[in-house]
């Protein structure tokens, strides 16, 4: 009987430890320990990242992430391979996220303001900051591009302004900054695979972001970008630039 009481007390104590008593004063984040809260504050709000890569400008608040970065980016160590496609990862958790997201369609983290879903909590935060809160603190010095993530800005600069495109299609001259872009190109152009289909018309595409833009622009009538010279409006910023160049500046591109 005493043993049963002791066990129940342990169970209650373990549940109490899981309660998130520590709340961030700057955002809705909650933690089960003060150390986790401090790490969150240092990383997210203060931008303190003590672990820095010696080969590039990558920084992180955890040594664990730095090791994964070194193994994946600089040493090319990707020992975890997907058995359903050619995806490889430097860490098992990355592979599991890939399998859950791409092959199983398991997306536990859902946006409370739209139908966006993802397998990663960090990706949901990026979505909320970028789409709904408009937080894009990383800005390109060469153009008006803005993003919520430093690594996304680096990818933009490398691909757009420095024209770094190390990954090449084996069937044509197409090149891209990211290997994933080449895979999507092959699926779309050479294999004709368009996984993302509109539920309201026969529109199909290889990318979820393009489908979301189609639904928002065509079916929901969301057009955030307006022409200053006429009443033209569009959901995509690129479409507005194309319109201005073609209609008002009379530029013709071959």
Secondary structure per residue as TSV (DSSP state, phi and psi in degrees):
chain	resnum	aa	ss	phi	psi
A	1	X	-	360.0	-44.0
A	2	X	H	-62.3	-38.8
A	3	X	H	-63.1	-38.0
A	4	X	H	-65.7	-43.0
A	5	X	H	-62.9	-44.0
A	6	X	H	-60.4	-40.6
A	7	X	H	-65.3	-43.4
A	8	X	H	-63.6	-39.6
A	9	X	H	-62.8	-40.9
A	10	X	H	-62.7	-39.3
A	11	X	H	-64.6	-45.4
A	12	X	H	-62.5	-41.2
A	13	X	H	-63.5	-39.8
A	14	X	H	-66.5	-36.3
A	15	X	H	-66.5	-39.5
A	16	X	H	-63.5	-35.4
A	17	X	H	-65.9	-28.1
A	18	X	H	-81.0	-15.0
A	19	X	S	-67.5	134.1
A	20	X	-	-88.5	88.4
A	21	X	-	-81.5	-23.2
A	22	X	E	-95.1	115.0
A	23	X	E	-113.9	139.6
A	24	X	-	-74.9	139.0
A	25	X	S	-84.4	-7.6
A	26	X	S	-111.5	-13.0
A	27	X	S	-155.8	175.6
A	28	X	S	-74.5	1.9
A	29	X	-	-60.3	138.7
A	30	X	E	-130.5	149.5
A	31	X	E	-135.2	157.7
A	32	X	S	-86.0	-14.0
A	33	X	S	-141.6	157.5
A	34	X	H	-67.1	-34.5
A	35	X	H	-64.3	-39.3
A	36	X	H	-66.3	-38.7
A	37	X	H	-64.9	-42.1
A	38	X	H	-63.2	-41.1
A	39	X	H	-63.5	-41.7
A	40	X	H	-60.9	-47.3
A	41	X	I	-62.3	-44.5
A	42	X	I	-63.7	-41.0
A	43	X	I	-78.0	-51.1
A	44	X	I	-82.2	-48.4
A	45	X	I	-95.0	-31.9
A	46	X	S	-100.1	-13.7
A	47	X	-	68.2	24.1
A	48	X	-	-82.1	116.3
A	49	X	-	-133.2	98.0
A	50	X	-	-78.2	-18.9
A	51	X	E	-100.2	113.1
A	52	X	E	-119.6	139.3
A	53	X	-	-75.0	137.1
A	54	X	S	-86.0	-6.7
A	55	X	S	-108.3	-15.9
A	56	X	S	-151.3	-172.0
A	57	X	S	-92.7	15.7
A	58	X	-	-66.2	135.3
A	59	X	E	-136.2	150.6
A	60	X	E	-153.0	163.6
A	61	X	S	-91.2	-3.9
A	62	X	-	-129.2	135.1
A	63	X	H	-62.8	-34.7
A	64	X	H	-57.0	-44.0
A	65	X	H	-68.7	-36.0
A	66	X	H	-64.9	-41.2
A	67	X	H	-61.8	-44.1
A	68	X	H	-62.2	-40.6
A	69	X	H	-61.7	-47.8
A	70	X	I	-61.1	-46.3
A	71	X	I	-62.7	-42.6
A	72	X	I	-78.6	-51.5
A	73	X	I	-81.7	-41.0
A	74	X	I	-104.9	-30.5
A	75	X	S	-100.2	-11.7
A	76	X	-	67.7	22.4
A	77	X	-	-85.2	110.1
A	78	X	-	-135.7	78.5
A	79	X	-	-81.8	-10.5
A	80	X	E	-100.5	116.1
A	81	X	E	-116.4	138.3
A	82	X	-	-75.2	136.4
A	83	X	S	-86.9	-1.9
A	84	X	S	-109.6	-16.0
A	85	X	S	-152.8	-171.4
A	86	X	S	-90.7	14.3
A	87	X	-	-67.3	138.2
A	88	X	E	-132.7	151.0
A	89	X	E	-141.2	157.5
A	90	X	S	-86.8	-14.1
A	91	X	S	-139.2	148.1
A	92	X	H	-61.0	-36.7
A	93	X	H	-64.3	-35.4
A	94	X	H	-64.9	-41.1
A	95	X	H	-64.7	-41.7
A	96	X	H	-64.7	-39.8
A	97	X	H	-61.9	-40.9
A	98	X	H	-62.4	-48.7
A	99	X	I	-63.0	-45.5
A	100	X	I	-63.0	-40.4
A	101	X	I	-78.4	-53.8
A	102	X	I	-79.8	-48.3
A	103	X	I	-95.9	-31.9
A	104	X	S	-103.1	-15.7
A	105	X	-	65.5	25.9
A	106	X	-	-88.1	113.5
A	107	X	-	-131.5	98.3
A	108	X	-	-79.5	-27.7
A	109	X	E	-95.8	116.3
A	110	X	E	-116.4	140.8
A	111	X	-	-75.0	137.2
A	112	X	S	-82.6	-7.5
A	113	X	S	-112.0	-12.8
A	114	X	S	-153.7	-171.9
A	115	X	S	-92.1	14.9
A	116	X	-	-65.9	136.0
A	117	X	E	-136.7	151.0
A	118	X	E	-154.0	164.1
A	119	X	S	-87.1	-15.3
A	120	X	-	-116.8	134.3
A	121	X	H	-64.9	-37.1
A	122	X	H	-63.9	-37.4
A	123	X	H	-67.6	-35.0
A	124	X	H	-65.6	-39.6
A	125	X	H	-63.6	-43.2
A	126	X	H	-60.5	-42.8
A	127	X	H	-60.1	-47.2
A	128	X	I	-62.7	-46.1
A	129	X	I	-62.1	-44.0
A	130	X	I	-78.3	-51.2
A	131	X	I	-81.4	-48.0
A	132	X	I	-97.2	-32.6
A	133	X	S	-99.4	-14.5
A	134	X	-	66.7	24.7
A	135	X	-	-84.2	110.4
A	136	X	-	-137.3	80.6
A	137	X	-	-80.7	-12.4
A	138	X	E	-100.0	117.0
A	139	X	E	-118.9	141.8
A	140	X	-	-77.5	136.6
A	141	X	S	-82.5	-10.2
A	142	X	S	-99.2	-23.5
A	143	X	S	-150.6	-170.5
A	144	X	S	-92.8	17.1
A	145	X	-	-67.2	135.9
A	146	X	E	-134.1	151.3
A	147	X	E	-153.7	162.2
A	148	X	S	-89.0	-11.1
A	149	X	-	-120.6	137.6
A	150	X	H	-65.7	-39.4
A	151	X	H	-67.7	-31.5
A	152	X	H	-69.5	-37.0
A	153	X	H	-64.3	-42.5
A	154	X	H	-61.7	-42.5
A	155	X	H	-62.2	-39.5
A	156	X	H	-62.0	-48.9
A	157	X	I	-62.8	-45.8
A	158	X	I	-63.2	-43.0
A	159	X	I	-82.2	-41.5
A	160	X	I	-86.8	-48.4
A	161	X	I	-94.1	-33.6
A	162	X	S	-96.5	-8.7
A	163	X	-	55.2	38.9
A	164	X	-	-82.8	111.3
A	165	X	-	-137.0	85.1
A	166	X	-	-83.5	-14.8
A	167	X	E	-103.0	125.1
A	168	X	E	-118.7	143.4
A	169	X	-	-72.8	137.7
A	170	X	S	-86.2	4.7
A	171	X	S	-118.9	-12.3
A	172	X	S	-154.8	-170.3
A	173	X	S	-87.3	4.5
A	174	X	-	-62.7	134.9
A	175	X	E	-131.2	153.8
A	176	X	E	-148.3	160.5
A	177	X	S	-73.6	-35.8
A	178	X	S	-112.8	142.4
A	179	X	H	-62.3	-34.6
A	180	X	H	-63.0	-33.6
A	181	X	H	-66.5	-37.4
A	182	X	H	-65.6	-40.8
A	183	X	H	-62.0	-43.8
A	184	X	H	-65.7	-36.5
A	185	X	H	-62.2	-45.9
A	186	X	I	-63.1	-45.2
A	187	X	I	-61.2	-40.8
A	188	X	I	-79.0	-52.9
A	189	X	I	-81.1	-46.9
A	190	X	I	-93.9	-31.9
A	191	X	S	-103.9	-13.7
A	192	X	-	67.0	24.9
A	193	X	-	-87.7	122.0
A	194	X	-	-130.9	94.0
A	195	X	-	-74.1	-26.4
A	196	X	E	-97.5	113.8
A	197	X	E	-118.0	140.3
A	198	X	-	-75.1	136.6
A	199	X	S	-82.8	-7.3
A	200	X	S	-111.1	-13.3
A	201	X	S	-153.2	-172.2
A	202	X	S	-91.8	14.9
A	203	X	-	-66.3	135.3
A	204	X	E	-135.5	150.9
A	205	X	E	-154.6	167.1
A	206	X	S	-88.1	-14.3
A	207	X	-	-122.3	138.7
A	208	X	H	-66.4	-37.7
A	209	X	H	-62.7	-36.5
A	210	X	H	-69.0	-39.3
A	211	X	H	-63.2	-42.5
A	212	X	H	-61.9	-40.8
A	213	X	H	-63.9	-39.5
A	214	X	H	-62.5	-48.7
A	215	X	I	-62.3	-46.7
A	216	X	I	-65.0	-42.6
A	217	X	I	-78.4	-44.0
A	218	X	I	-87.4	-48.8
A	219	X	I	-92.6	-33.5
A	220	X	S	-95.8	-11.6
A	221	X	-	69.2	24.1
A	222	X	-	-80.8	116.3
A	223	X	-	-136.3	91.8
A	224	X	-	-82.1	-18.7
A	225	X	E	-107.6	117.1
A	226	X	E	-114.4	141.2
A	227	X	-	-75.5	136.8
A	228	X	S	-78.8	-14.0
A	229	X	S	-102.5	-18.5
A	230	X	S	-152.9	-170.0
A	231	X	S	-92.4	14.3
A	232	X	-	-67.0	137.7
A	233	X	E	-142.5	151.2
A	234	X	E	-152.2	161.6
A	235	X	S	-80.7	-31.4
A	236	X	-	-99.2	133.6
A	237	X	H	-63.9	-37.3
A	238	X	H	-62.1	-36.5
A	239	X	H	-65.5	-37.1
A	240	X	H	-65.5	-43.5
A	241	X	H	-62.0	-40.8
A	242	X	H	-63.2	-42.2
A	243	X	H	-62.1	-48.9
A	244	X	I	-61.3	-45.5
A	245	X	I	-63.1	-40.9
A	246	X	I	-80.7	-48.0
A	247	X	I	-84.5	-46.1
A	248	X	I	-96.9	-33.7
A	249	X	S	-94.2	-8.8
A	250	X	-	58.4	34.4
A	251	X	-	-86.4	137.7
A	252	X	-	-120.3	125.8
A	253	X	-	-110.7	137.8
A	254	X	-	-97.9	360.0
